[in-house]
Amino acid sequence: MTAASDDILSITAPDRTQVAARLEELRNSIRHHDYRYYVLDSPQIADQEYDDLFRELRLLEEAHPDLVTADSPTQRVGGEPLAAFGELRHLEPMLSLANAKDPGEVAAWHARVMKLVADAGFAPEAVRFSLEPKIDGLAVSLRYEAGRFVRGATRGNGIVGEDVTQNLRTITALPLTMREVVGTSGEAPPSSVGDGPGEPSPLAIPALMEVRGEVYLPLAAFERLNEQRVAAGESTFANPRNAAAGSLRQLDPRTTASRPLSLWIYGVGYVQDDPFLHQTQVLAWLRERGFRVNPDVRSAETLAELLDACRGWEERRADLDYDIDGVVVKVDDRAMQRALGSVGRDPRWAVAYKFAPTTAQTRLLSIGINVGRTGTLNPFAVLEPVEVGGVRVGLATLHNEDDIRRKDLREGDMVVVQRAGDVIPQVVSPLTDLRTGAEREFRMPAACPSCGTPVVRALGEVAVRCPNPDCPSKLVETLKHFVGRPAMDIEGVGDKLVQRFFELGLVHDPADLYRLRYEDLLPLEGFQERSARNVLTAIEASKSRPFDRVVFALGIPHVGGQVASWLTEAFPSMEALRSASAEEMGRVEGIGAVIGDAVAAWFAEPRNQDLVDRLAAAGVRMEAERRRARFAGVGAAGAAPGGDHASLSGSLSGSTLVLTGTLPTLSREEATELIEAAGGRVTGSVSGKTDYVVAGDAPGSKLAKAEKLGIRVIGEDELRALLSPGS
């Protein structure tokens, strides 16, 4: 605390006006920084400075309790536990939403809306829709009087909810006092959200209004909470929504305060002298007043745009740090909303396009072990088959032994399984309150289940490994990796055929693939003359794969596709790479000491040296070739292919770029090739070293991070301009 604040604490009674002024200054400052942190995601001060302000406020209020106000930031943590929740009647009913489970049902809803709008006397071409992510949390209604939060309740039956005011006060993202909009100082944010119209909103704060939102628990916080409950011997939550609901409905507000709940605001209920014309205007006004409004609200005018936006949300669902279970589509014009009205408790002017659920409950029958190509023993869950995310799931990843211990997973448990997008299904948590006592704790085997060799676990490592270089599982997994699409991409030679070749003794390591003969394949069941020749042709074609793909295919520990690209750029031949020291490799940007040591150690093994020599003797490419860009005239979309990359040389020299979303005419691979041909470098994550973020349709979280860091965001046209000669 500063010396100035020490002086304030010691002032005498006649100087109470100074205390009151300082208290108001501190409260306003803390509210301002809460807004910057929680709403704009752009803090202006360090955490320590914020803590100092808060501490000074708390000490001043302790010294002058009669000057404490109900909306002070210090009053967020509730007091004594409640005996029970009271009831709170909503000023305007909290309506539910009709669901649409597929694009056809959305189209049917759209057709009904267009007819009803026309019947009500509105021009159909004036209809515009807002689209908002449907947060999978607990709906709440927040009552404000003259801009001050006074009461809050759960949805309940839509008419009356539970009064959880004290618990809501503990959520830092909830403004206890609405923010005053700063005129032209540059402080106020834009008066629109997403791409909606969002008229300028210098509208006064109503005397009485209800703000509607969704309380949720971020996914990372949900995992930590369940781990803490396991460690404390308490039952776990089935999903983040249950965790959020359970946290908000605690009789002791201090328990609620201990859990990192957050809040998204999606609209209003009753508003005295309602001035709002559009839903997007409502959201813009709320954001200006300090509420967390989702930054990805979108607008659409046609059914095609509407469905495209819904698909975009579904594709990005797995990238979010919170759960969504669909998209809420609303008619944007509030006069149209009132004209369309409701059927029962479902508004005609809104619909929820529901996604397939990404979580389900099922039984963990047993825990099996796979041995990977590096010898890692990877546990996996054998489940009672269950539908998750539109797919029938019977197996799921368990990561490692420590993860199983941390989650306290036991064979026989009822568990929560999660699958989002194309992510491999995983077991999130056990439902410990459903245990019968018959469940069995898991123990990692002491010997490799494939070869029987005693397993090892290096100090400081999570992984348990089989050290036997001739372990059959390791050899087979190495072969599968080698022939896979990201590596040598040998068409027609998949996992099952590789397994078969290995079991028959035809192939022991990747170099053996290039020794296969027509006479070896023809006698095999299922092979005929044509199929045998197709396999041999595919193997032959793989010899010309780019050098970085060859290095990736070797299966060197820590060497993924991007690392292989960086290594081969620095060491453009196998001879240069295998003779480089760990220190030399570690100095390559993006590599570092750990990877450098791993690569050097791999090449030091005689069996690996022999493998590389045999691959070279078989004719596999062992050096990088001069790359050619796919487009000659990169300055104009649709230019003919075939031009040399020399014209691009240096236009992006030394620049680091990140790609996000779908570009209009370039695939990600094509864009990467053009950037690298121009001397640039493409990385997978945004950091302070990123020069440009190239954003297309449906960009992910990388766009938000770029904006937060002030990194220049460009589209495909600007990228082409940078690639043009003379840029």
N, C-alpha and C positions, 0 to 999 in steps of 0.2 A: 504494500500500500504506500502511496506517496506521502511526502511530508505535508502536502496541502490537505490531504484527507485526514491526517492526524490532527491538524489544526481545527478542521470542521468538527471532529468528534469532541473537541474540548471547549467549543464555544458555549457561551452562557445563554440563559433563557431569552433575554431580549433579542438575541441574534437568530431566533428560530426561522426567520424568513430566509436566512442564508442556507440553513439546513434544508428547508423545503425546496429551495431553488436547486440546490445540489442534488437532492434526491430526484427531482424531476429530470434534471440533466442526465443523471446516470440511467434512469429508467428509459428515457428516450434513446440514449446511446446504445443500450443493450438491445432494445427493440429493433433499432436500425441494423445492428450487426446480426441479430437473429434473422432478419429479413434477407440480408446479403448471403447468409450461410444456408438457410433452409429453402428459400424461394429462388433466389438468383443463382445459387451454387457458386458464388463469387465472393468469398470472404475478403475483407479489407485489412483485418488485423490478425495477428498470431493468436493461437489458443491461450497463451499465457497472458497476453494483454486483455483478452476477454475475461479470463478468470480473475484478473486484478480488478476490473470494473465491477464484476459481480460480487467479489469479496468486499469491496468498499461499500457497495449498496447494502449488503447484508449487515455489515457492522453498523452503518449509520441507522438502519431501521431497528436494530437491536437496542441502540442507544436512545432512539426516539420512537417507541412502538406506537404512539398515538398518531404518527405520520405515515404509518404503513397503509397502503391502498390495496384493495382487493385485486387489482389488475397488475400489481407489481410482479416483475419476473421472479422474485423470491417466493411468491405464493403458489408456484406451480406444484410443489410437493405437498400433497394433502396432509391433513392433520390426523386426528384420531380415527380408528377404524369405524366403519358404518355398521349399525345393527342390521340394516337391510336397505335395499334400494327402494326409493319411492317411485311413484309414477309421474310422468310428465306428458301432457297432451300436446301433440304437435299443433302448431297454429294452422298448418296446411297438411293434409295427409301425405305420408311418404308412400308414393305409389310403387308397385312392383313393375316388372317389365315382362312383356311377352318374349318368348325365346324363338329364335330361328336357328335350326341346327345345320343348315346347308345353304349354299347360294340360291337354290331354287326357292326356299322359303323367304329369303331376303327379297328376292325378285317379286314374290307374291305380295309381301308387305308393301314394297315400293309401289306396285300397281294400285293397291288399295288407297295408299296415301295420295297418289296423284289424282285418283277419282274423287276422293273426299275433298281435296283442296279445290278442285274445279267446281264441285257441287256447292262449296262454301263461298264461291264467287271470287276466288283468287286466280291469278294467271299461273298455270302450271309451270311456265318457263321461269317463274320467279322463285320456285322452290329450290332451296339450298339445304344441304345436310351438314351437320357437324358429326364427327366420329371421334370417340374417346375410348381409351382402353378401359375395359371392365375390370377393375381391381377386385381381386378375390380376397376381400377383407370383411370388416364389420361396418355396415352403414350407420351413420350417426347424423343427428340434426343439432346444429349449434345456434343458440338464440343470442342475438346481439341487440343491445339497447343503446342507441346513440354511439354505436361503434365499440361498445364494451361487451365482452363475453359475460353472460349472466347465467345461462343454464345450458345443459346439453343432455341428449338422450339417445338411446339406441333406437332402431327402427320399431322394435316391438311388433305389434300387429298392424302397423301403418298408421294407426290413429293415436295410440298411447304407447310410449316406450319407457324403458327404465331410466331413471334419472341418475346419470353417471358423471355429473358435473365435476365432482372433486377429482375423479380419475382422469377426465379429459384435460383438466388443468395441468396435469403432469406431462403432457405431450408437448415437447418443446416446439414442434412445428405448428402448433395451434396458436395463433395470435390472440392474446388476451385483450388487446386493444387494436382496433384497425389502424392501419398506417395512414398518416396524412399524406396525400399525394403532393409531391414537390413540383411546383410549376415548371419553370424552364431551366432549372439548375443543372439538368443533365442527370439528375439522380433517379428520376422515375423511369421505369422500364417501358418498352414499347406497349402501346395500348391494344395489342392483339396477341393472340396465341396461335401457335401452329401457322396455318395459312388461311385462317378465317378472316372475315372482314374486320371485326373488332373495332367499332367506331371509337374515336377519342372519348375518354370517360372522365371528364371533370365533374361527374355527377356527385352530388352531396351524399353523405352517409345517411341512410334512412334512419328514422327514429326507432324502428323496430323491424328486424328481419331475421329469417332463418337461413343459415348457410348449411348446405348438405355436402357430406364427404364420406370417405371410407378410411377407417383406421386399419392399418396393416402392419405386419412385421417383415422387415427385409429378410431375404432368404439366408444371408450369412448370419444374421442375428438369430434366426430360427434354429439354425444348426447349432450355434453356440448355446442357446437356451436349452435345447434338448440334451446336449452333452453335460451341461451343468446339472440338469435334473437327474441324469443317469448317475453322475458322481455323488449326488446327494441321496440316491436311493429313491427318487420320486418317479412317478409315472411320466412318460413322454407324451408330447402332443403329436397328433396324427399328421397335421399339416400346418402351414403358417396361419391360415385363417382361424383354425381352432385355437392356436396359440394367441393370436391377437384378441379373439373374443374372450378367452379365459383371462388374459392379462387385463383387459379393460373392465371386466366384471368382478374384479377383486374387491372384497369388502374393506381391505386395508389399502388406501391409496399409495402408501409407501411401497407396497409390492408392485403396483402398476408403474410407479416412478422408476423402479429398478430395471424395468424391461424397455428396450429401445424401440418403443412403438413410434410409428410415424403416420402421416396423414396426407391423403390427396383430396382436394376439393373439386367437386364436379358440377355444382349448381346451387340454386337457391330454392327455398320453399316460399313461405309467405314473405312478402316485401311490402311494407307500408308505402303507399303512393308509388307503386312500382314504376320506375322510369325506363326499364330495360326493353330494348327492341329485339335483340337477338341473343341466342345462347352463347355465341362466340363473344358478344359484347359483355355478357355476364361474366364469363371466364376472364376476359381481359381486365375488367374492373376489379374482380376479386384478387387477381394476381397483383395489381397495383396496390391493393389495400393490405397486402402482406400474407395472403394465403398461398399455399402450395398448390398450383394448378399444373397438371401434367403438361410438359412442354411439347408433347407430340400429338396434341389435338389437331385433327385434319378437317378439311372441308371438301365436299363433293357436290357437283351439280347434276351428274348423270348416274344412272345405275351402274354403268361400266366403271366409272371413277370410284363409286362407292365400294364395289366388290374388289377392285384392285387394292384399295386402302385396307380392307379387311384381310385380304391375303397377305399384304405386307406386314401387318401386325402379327399374323399367325407365324410367318417365317422368322420374325425377330423375337418371338416370345421367349426363346431360350437364352437370349442375350441380356434379358432384364434382371435386375436384382430384386424384383418383387413379382408375385404371382398375378397373372391376369388369366381370366377364363373366357374371354371373348372381347367383342367390340360393341359399344353402345352407339347406335345410330339415332340421331335426333333431327327432326325438322328444325332448322335454325331459327326461323321467324317465330317469335313468341305469340304474335297475333294469330298466326296459323295454328300454333299449338292450342290456343284457347278455343279456336273454332273447331278443331278436330276432336277435342275433349277426350274422354276415357270410356272404356268398356269395363265395368266393374272397377278393379284397382289397376288395370293396365292402360296406360295412355296410348291412344291411337297414333300419336306423333313420334313414338320412340319404339325401338326394338333392340333386343340383345342378340347379336350373332354369336352363338356359343361355340367355342372350340371343343374338340375332343379332350376329355380330361387327361392331364399328364400324370396324375397320381392314382393309385388304387391300393386296396388292402388285400393281402393274400398271405398264405403261410410259407415260411421259409422251411422247406423240407430238410435240406442238408446243405453243407458247405463243401464244395469240391475245390480241387487245385489244378491249375494249368501251369506248365513250365514254359516260360517265354524263351525267345532266342538268346537273351543274355543270361539265362539261367534263373531269372526271378520266379519265385513261386507265387503265383497270382491266385488268390482265393476268389471264388465266384459262388453265387447263390443259385441253388436249385429250388425253384418255386412251384407252388401249385399254379398252373397256367391261369393268367388273368389278362383281361383287355385293358391296355394302357395306351393312351394317345392314338387309338385306332389300330393298334397292333397287338396280337396275341403274344404275351411275354411268358417264358418259362425259365429263363436264365437272366441273371443280372450281375453287374460288377460289384465287388466289395472292396476294391482298391488294395488294401493290405491288412496285415494282422493288427497293426496299431489302430486302424480305422474301425475294425471290428470290436476291439476292446473299448475304444472311446464311445462307440454307440451302444455297447453292451448287447450285441446281437447274439442270439443263441439259436441253435438248430431246433425247430419246432415252434419258434415265435410266430405270432401274427405280426406282419411288418407292413410298412408303407413303401411302395415301389414307385419310382418316378421315371418318366420318360418325356423329354421335351424335344421337339424337332427331330433331328437325326442323332441325338445324343444316345449313347448306349444306356439301356435301363440300369438304374442303380437302386440299391436299398437305402432309403433315407433314414429310417428309424424303426425300432421295435415298438409295439403297442404293449408296454410293460404291464398295464393294468389288466390285460387279458391272459396273463400267464397262469398256467395250471400247476407248475412245479415239475412238469415232465420235460421241460426244455433242457437242452444240453449245451454246455459251454464249449466253444471251439478251441482247439489246440493245433498250432501249426506243426506239421509232421517233422520229425527229427531227421528223416531221410527223404531224398528225392523220390517222389512217387513214380518217376519214369525209369530211373536207373538204380535206385537204392543207395546212392552216394550220400554220406552225411552232409546236411546243409550247413551253410555258414551265414552269419550276419555281421557285416563289418561294423566297427565302432562308429556310431553317429549316423548309420544308415537305417532306413525304414525297411528296405527290402531284405528278404531272406533268399539266398541263392544256392543253386546247385553248382559246385565248382568243377564238375566233370566236363571237360571240353568235348567228350564224345557222347554226352547224354543224348539219347535218341530224340527226345522232345526238343532240345535246343537245336539240333541239326535240322529237324523238320521245320521248325518255326523260322530258322534262318533261310531255308529254301523258299518257304511261302513268302517271306518278306522280299526276297530277291526277285521273284517272278511277278510280284504285285504291280498294279497299275501305276502307283507313284514312283516305282523303281524301274525295272527293266520292261514292265508291261508286256509280258509274253502272252499273247492272245491264245486262248484255248488251253493254257496250262494253269489251272486253278489249284486251290488248296487240296482238293480230293485227289487230283492226278499226281500232284507232288507227293502226297502221302503214299500213294500207290507205288510210284517209282522208288521211293525210299524203302518201303517194305519188301519190294522185289529185289532190292540190291542193285538196281540200275543206276541210282543217283545217291551219292553220299554228301556232296557239297555242290555249290553253284557251278563250279567249273565242269563237273560231270555232265551237266545238261548239254554242253556243247560237244560231248562225245557220243551222244545218243545216235543210233543209226536206224535206218528204215527197218532192218532185220530185227532190231530190239523191240520195236513197237507193234509190228504186224501180228505177231502171235498173241498179243494181249487181248483179253476179252473186251469187246466193244470197239476195237480198232479195225478199220478196213484200209484199203490202199489210200483212199483220198484223205481220210482223217489222219493217218500216220504222216502223210506228206505235209498236211496243213500244220501239224505240230512242229515238224522239223523246219518248215519255212518260217514260222513265227519265231522259233529259237534263233534261226539265222538272222532274221531281221533285227533282233534285239541287240546284235553286236554294234549297231550304229547309233544306239541311244546316246544322248549328250553325256559328256564326261561327268557332270555333276550328278546325273541320275545314276551313273555307275558307282560313284563314291557312296551315294545314299544307299544303293542296293547292297553294299557290302555288309551293312548292319553294324557299323562301328558304334559303340556306346556313345550316346549324347549327340549323334550326328543325324539330324533330321534333314528334310529337303532344303530349308533355308540355310542351315549351317553348311551343308554340302556345297551350296552355291557360293557362299562366302569363301570357303576353303579353296575351291577350284578356281575362283577368281584370283586369289593370292598365289596359288600354286597350280598353274594351268596344265600340269602333266602328272601322271602317276609317279614318275621318277622324282619330280620336284616335291611332291607331297610326302612320299614315303621317306625321303631323306631330310625333310624339315625337322628341326628340333621342336620339342614341346614349347620352348620359350618363343621361337619364331612364330609358331602357330598361335600362341596365346596373345601375341601382339596384334593379330588381325582383328579389326573392329567387329564386335559381335561374338567373338570366339572366347577369349579369356583363358585363364590358367587351367580350370577344371577340364574343359573340352580339349585344350591343347595336350594335357597330360594323357587323357583317354585315347586320343587319336595316336599319339606317339607310342603309347603302350601297345595298342592294337597292332601297329605296323612292326613292332619289335618282336612279336611272336613268330617263330619260324613257320608254323602251320599257316598263318595268315600271309606271310611272304610267299609261301609256296602257292597258295590260292591265287594271289594276284598274278604271279608269274604264269600260272596255267590259264587264267582268263586272258592274259595278254597273248599267249601262244595260240589261243583259240580264235583270236581276231577281235576281241572286245575292245572298244575304243578306250585308249589310255591317255588321251590328251584333249584339251578343249580346242574347238575349232572356232574360227571367226564367225560370229553370229550375224545373221541377216534379219533385218526387220521385215515384218509381214506386209507393211504398207510403205509404198514409195512416197506418196504425197500425204504425209501425216497431217499437214495443215488443213486438209479438207476431208470431211467425212466421206467415206465410200470410195476413196482413191484406190486405184488398182494395185494388187499385190505384186511383189516381185522386185521391189527396189532394194538397193544395197543400203546398209545401215550407216555407211560412211557419212552420208549427208546429215545424220543426226549427231555425229560425234561431238561430244562436249557441251551440247545445248543444256543438259542438266547435270553437268559434271560437278560432283561433290554434293549434290542435293539428295535428301532423304524424303521419300514419299510414302504415304499410307493410302491404301485403297479401301473404300467402304461402300456398300450398296451395289446396285447393278447399273453399269454404264449403258447408254443408249445403243451403241454399235460395237463396242469393244468388249471382249471377254476379259476376265481378270488376267488370264494367261497372256493374252495379246497386249494388254496395257503394260503388264510387267516387262514383257520383252522389249517393247518400244522404249520404256523408261530406262532399262538397263543398257540398251543400245545407244542411248543418248548420254550415257555416263552417270545416270542416276541410280539410286538404290531403293528397293521396295522393302519395307519392313512390315511386320504384322501388328505392331502396337504404336500408339501415339505417345510421344514423349517430348521433352524440351528440345531434343535434337531433330525433330521432324520439321521439314521445311514447308511441305504442302500435304494436305489431305484431299484426295480426289474422291468426291462424293457423287454417287449416282442415286437411283431410286431406292427407297427403303433403307437408308443408311442406319447403321447400328450405333452403339454407344460411343464409337470412335469419334463420330461427328461432335457429340456433346463435349467430349474431352478436348477436342481440337479448339472448339469455341471457348472453353474455359481457359485454355492455355494461350489463347490469342494467336493460334496458328492459322495461316491462310488456308481457306477452304476453296477449292476450285472444282469445276465440272469438266466434262469431257472436252468441250470446245476450248476451254482455257488450257487444258492439258495439251491438246493438239497445237495450240498457239505456241506453247513453251517448247514443243518438240520441233517446230518449224525452223529451218535454217535462218540464222540471223536473230533468233529470239534472245 
